[in-house]
Amino acid sequence: MEGARFGAAFASGLAGTDCLIHLLDAGDHVVCSDDVYGGTFRIFDKVFKRLGLTFSFVDLSRPGSLEAGLTPKTRMVWLETPTNPTLKLVDLARVAEIARARKIITVCDNTFLSPYFQRPLEHGIDVVLHSTTKYINGHSDTVGGFVGTSDPELAQRIYFLQNAVGGVPSPMDSFLVLRGVKTLSVRMARHEENAMKVAEFLDGHKKAGHVVYPGLKSHPQHALARKQMKGFGGMLTFEIEGGLPAARKFLKSVKIFACAESLGGVESLIEHPAIMTHASVPPETRAALGISDGFIRLSVGIEDVQDLIDDLGQAFAQA
């Protein structure tokens, strides 16, 4: 996985996250992307902060922000690219260079793109993390996690912690993830193909505003996406006019898209981050990130793309 020399499987992505944060000691500081999976924010802010770690949530997509967030006690940089859910991109090579010069561990959660579209280790990142629940399994029927590195010293520390802390996957979950890996390439290619067409449809729809997809030239970091990603993935977001009432009606009106918090499965999913995946993020933080009441996230599946577009079109009419 990921071209990593060493890897460890976990019972969930968060179990992998828990293991990696246990690499640190009380008093250590972590610089984290300001826009991350809600469960990542929750475990950092509500669990590990109580145990003596400190966290700074920084917009790592902005030049100079990482340097400004570092302190003498910074021991780890944690990032997502694209971020969840606003799809901001982080320059992996630049972050790796800055952190390596200071002997700071870098971790990239690569769940949104899978190893098929992006390989952070090849850009100098120390550790890569996945919720294999998502694209790597791809069938929404198991929960799992993966941590990979090519650093032998880090690998031995991770193996020790995995054994000490637990959180290992069951044999059946492991079997299901390995089954999913067999079709990863064909699934990811179809996810991207469909997502691009859905993004173009939304971009031209009068009731959809602020469509964000790295494959669109309108994405502010489209050039970076083309540089460090093999493809643009299956995740996209947009805002619907009318705020929360319109968003609720829209989510209740879709027939093919299933309203669910997960992502990366063969079926298309739709969710409302403000009241679902990112409900644990404080309202003022969501507002600062641009996660409004009309903000909607799509995980575009591998169904017939015209069926998906027609479904979104009728939902707009209902809303």
C-alpha positions in Angstrom: 0.0 0.0 0.0 1.2 3.5 -1.0 4.6 2.0 -1.9 5.4 2.0 1.9 8.1 -0.4 3.1 6.2 -1.0 6.3 2.5 -1.1 7.2 0.0 -1.8 9.9 -3.7 -2.6 9.7 -6.2 -1.3 12.2 -9.8 -1.8 13.2 -10.6 1.8 12.0 -9.0 4.9 10.7 -9.4 6.5 14.1 -7.6 3.5 15.7 -4.7 4.3 13.4 -4.9 8.0 14.4 -4.9 7.0 18.0 -1.8 4.9 17.5 0.1 7.7 15.7 -0.7 10.3 18.4 0.7 7.9 21.0 4.1 8.5 19.3 4.0 11.8 21.2 4.6 12.7 24.8 2.6 15.1 27.1 3.6 18.6 26.4 4.2 18.0 22.7 2.5 20.2 20.1 0.8 19.2 16.8 0.1 21.5 13.9 -3.1 20.2 12.1 -5.0 21.2 9.0 -7.8 23.5 10.1 -10.2 21.5 8.0 -10.1 17.8 8.8 -12.5 14.9 9.3 -14.7 15.6 12.3 -13.6 12.5 14.1 -10.0 13.6 13.8 -10.8 17.0 15.3 -12.8 15.3 18.1 -10.1 13.0 19.2 -7.5 15.7 19.1 -9.6 18.4 20.8 -11.7 16.4 23.2 -9.4 13.4 24.1 -5.7 14.0 23.6 -5.8 17.7 24.7 -6.9 16.4 28.1 -3.8 14.2 28.2 -1.4 17.1 27.9 -0.9 17.5 24.1 -1.6 20.8 22.4 -2.9 21.4 18.9 -3.0 24.3 16.5 -5.5 24.1 13.7 -4.0 26.0 10.7 -4.9 26.5 7.1 -2.0 24.6 5.6 -3.1 25.5 2.1 -1.8 29.0 2.6 1.9 29.7 2.1 3.7 30.6 5.3 0.9 29.3 7.6 2.9 26.2 8.6 5.9 28.2 9.7 3.7 30.5 11.6 2.0 27.6 13.5 5.2 25.9 14.5 6.5 26.2 18.1 9.7 24.8 19.8 7.5 21.9 21.1 6.0 21.0 17.7 6.6 17.3 17.1 4.1 16.4 14.4 2.3 18.0 11.4 -1.0 16.3 10.6 -2.7 17.1 7.3 -5.4 16.1 4.8 -5.3 17.0 1.1 -7.9 17.4 -0.2 -9.3 18.5 3.1 -12.6 17.2 4.5 -15.0 18.6 3.6 -13.9 21.9 1.9 -11.4 20.2 -0.5 -8.5 22.6 0.1 -5.1 21.3 -1.1 -1.9 21.2 0.7 1.5 21.2 -1.0 2.9 17.9 0.3 6.5 18.4 -0.9 6.7 21.8 0.7 5.3 20.7 4.1 7.7 17.7 4.1 10.7 19.9 3.4 9.9 22.4 6.2 9.1 19.6 8.7 12.1 17.5 7.8 14.5 20.4 8.4 13.1 20.6 12.0 12.9 16.8 12.5 9.1 17.0 12.8 7.0 13.9 11.9 4.6 14.5 9.0 1.4 12.5 8.7 -1.0 12.7 5.8 -4.5 11.3 5.9 -4.9 10.1 2.3 -8.4 8.6 2.6 -10.1 11.0 0.2 -7.9 10.1 -2.8 -6.6 6.5 -2.1 -3.2 5.4 -3.2 -4.5 5.3 -6.8 -4.6 9.0 -7.1 -2.1 10.3 -4.6 1.0 8.9 -2.8 2.2 11.2 -0.1 5.3 9.2 0.8 6.6 9.9 -2.7 6.5 13.6 -1.9 8.5 13.2 1.3 5.7 12.7 3.9 6.8 10.3 6.7 3.5 8.5 7.5 0.3 7.9 5.5 -3.0 7.0 7.1 -6.2 5.6 5.6 -9.7 4.8 6.8 -9.9 1.6 4.7 -13.6 1.8 5.4 -13.8 4.2 2.5 -12.3 3.8 -1.0 -9.8 1.0 -0.3 -12.6 -1.4 0.7 -15.0 0.4 -1.5 -18.2 -1.6 -0.7 -19.4 0.0 2.5 -19.4 -3.3 4.3 -16.5 -3.1 6.7 -14.6 -0.7 9.0 -10.8 -0.6 9.0 -7.7 1.5 8.9 -4.1 1.5 7.6 -0.9 3.2 8.5 2.2 3.1 6.2 5.7 4.4 6.4 9.1 3.7 4.8 11.0 4.8 7.9 12.2 1.7 9.8 12.5 3.4 13.2 9.0 4.9 12.9 7.7 1.5 11.8 9.1 -0.3 14.9 7.5 2.3 17.2 4.2 2.0 15.4 4.3 -1.8 15.6 5.0 -1.6 19.3 2.1 0.8 19.9 -0.3 -1.2 17.8 0.5 -4.3 19.9 0.3 -2.3 23.1 -2.8 -0.3 22.5 -4.8 -2.8 20.3 -7.4 -1.7 17.8 -6.4 -4.5 15.4 -8.9 -5.6 12.7 -10.7 -8.9 12.6 -9.8 -11.6 10.0 -13.2 -11.0 8.2 -12.7 -7.3 8.0 -9.1 -7.8 6.7 -10.5 -10.2 4.0 -13.1 -7.7 2.9 -10.5 -4.9 2.6 -8.2 -7.2 0.6 -11.1 -8.1 -1.7 -11.7 -4.4 -2.3 -8.1 -3.7 -3.2 -8.5 -6.0 -6.2 -10.9 -3.5 -7.9 -9.4 -0.3 -6.5 -8.0 0.9 -9.9 -11.2 0.4 -11.9 -13.4 1.8 -9.2 -11.3 5.0 -8.8 -11.2 5.7 -12.5 -15.0 5.5 -12.6 -15.4 7.6 -9.5 -13.3 10.3 -11.1 -15.1 10.1 -14.4 -18.5 10.5 -12.8 -17.4 13.1 -10.3 -16.1 15.4 -13.1 -19.4 15.2 -15.0 -21.5 15.8 -11.9 -19.2 18.7 -10.9 -19.7 20.2 -14.4 -23.5 19.8 -14.1 -23.6 21.5 -10.7 -21.3 24.2 -11.9 -23.8 25.2 -14.6 -26.9 24.9 -12.4 -28.6 28.1 -11.3 -29.5 26.7 -7.8 -26.0 25.4 -7.0 -23.4 27.8 -5.8 -19.7 27.6 -5.0 -19.0 24.1 -6.5 -15.7 22.8 -5.3 -13.9 19.9 -7.1 -10.1 19.8 -7.7 -10.7 18.7 -11.3 -12.5 22.0 -12.1 -10.3 24.8 -13.4 -12.2 27.1 -11.1 -10.6 25.3 -8.1 -8.1 27.8 -6.7 -5.4 25.1 -6.4 -6.2 23.3 -9.7 -2.5 23.6 -10.7 -1.3 22.0 -7.5 -3.9 19.2 -8.0 -2.4 18.4 -11.4 1.1 18.5 -10.0 0.8 16.1 -7.0 -2.3 14.0 -7.8 -2.7 11.4 -10.6 -6.4 12.2 -10.6 -9.1 14.3 -8.8 -11.1 11.7 -6.9 -14.8 11.3 -6.3 -15.5 13.9 -3.6 -17.1 17.3 -4.3 -19.1 19.9 -2.5 -21.5 22.7 -3.3 -23.9 25.1 -1.7 -27.6 25.2 -2.3 -29.6 28.4 -2.2 -32.0 28.5 0.7 -29.8 27.4 3.5 -30.7 24.5 5.9 -34.4 24.2 4.9 -33.5 23.8 1.2 -30.6 21.5 2.1 -32.9 19.2 4.2 -35.5 19.1 1.4 -32.7 18.3 -1.1 -31.3 15.5 0.9 -34.7 14.0 1.5 -35.6 14.2 -2.3 -32.7 12.3 -3.8 -33.5 8.8 -4.8 -30.2 7.3 -5.9 -27.9 9.2 -3.6 -28.1 7.7 -0.1 -28.0 10.2 2.8 -25.2 8.8 4.9 -22.0 10.0 6.6 -19.5 7.6 4.9 -17.8 7.9 1.5 -15.8 6.0 -1.0 -18.2 3.2 -1.7 -19.5 2.1 -5.1 -22.8 3.7 -4.3 -23.3 7.5 -4.3 -23.7 9.2 -1.0 -24.8 12.7 0.1 -24.5 14.4 3.4 -24.8 17.7 5.3 -21.5 18.3 7.1 -22.9 20.9 9.5 -25.3 18.5 11.1 -23.6 15.2 10.3 -19.9 14.5 9.8 -18.7 17.8 11.3 -21.4 18.4 13.9 -18.6 17.9 16.6 -16.8 21.0 15.1 -17.9 24.2 16.9 -20.3 26.4 14.9 -17.9 29.3 14.9 -15.2 27.1 13.5 -17.5 25.7 10.8 -18.4 29.2 9.8 -14.8 30.3 9.5 -14.1 27.2 7.3 -17.1 28.0 5.1 -19.2 25.1 6.1 -22.5 26.9 5.9 -26.1 25.5 6.5 -26.5 25.2 2.7 -23.2 23.3 2.3 -23.6 19.8 0.9 -20.9 17.0 0.3 -21.2 14.3 -2.3 -19.4 11.0 -2.6 -20.0 10.2 -6.3 -20.3 6.5 -6.9 -19.9 4.3 -10.0 -23.5 4.2 -11.1 -24.6 5.5 -14.6 -23.7 9.1 -14.4 -26.8 10.3 -16.2 -28.9 8.7 -13.6 -26.9 10.6 -10.9 -27.3 13.9 -12.8 -31.1 13.3 -13.3 -31.4 12.5 -9.6 -29.7 15.7 -8.5 -31.8 17.7 -11.1 -35.1 16.4 -9.7 -34.0 17.1 -6.1 -33.2 20.7 -7.0 -36.7 21.0 -8.4 -38.2 19.6 -5.1 -36.0 21.9 -3.0 
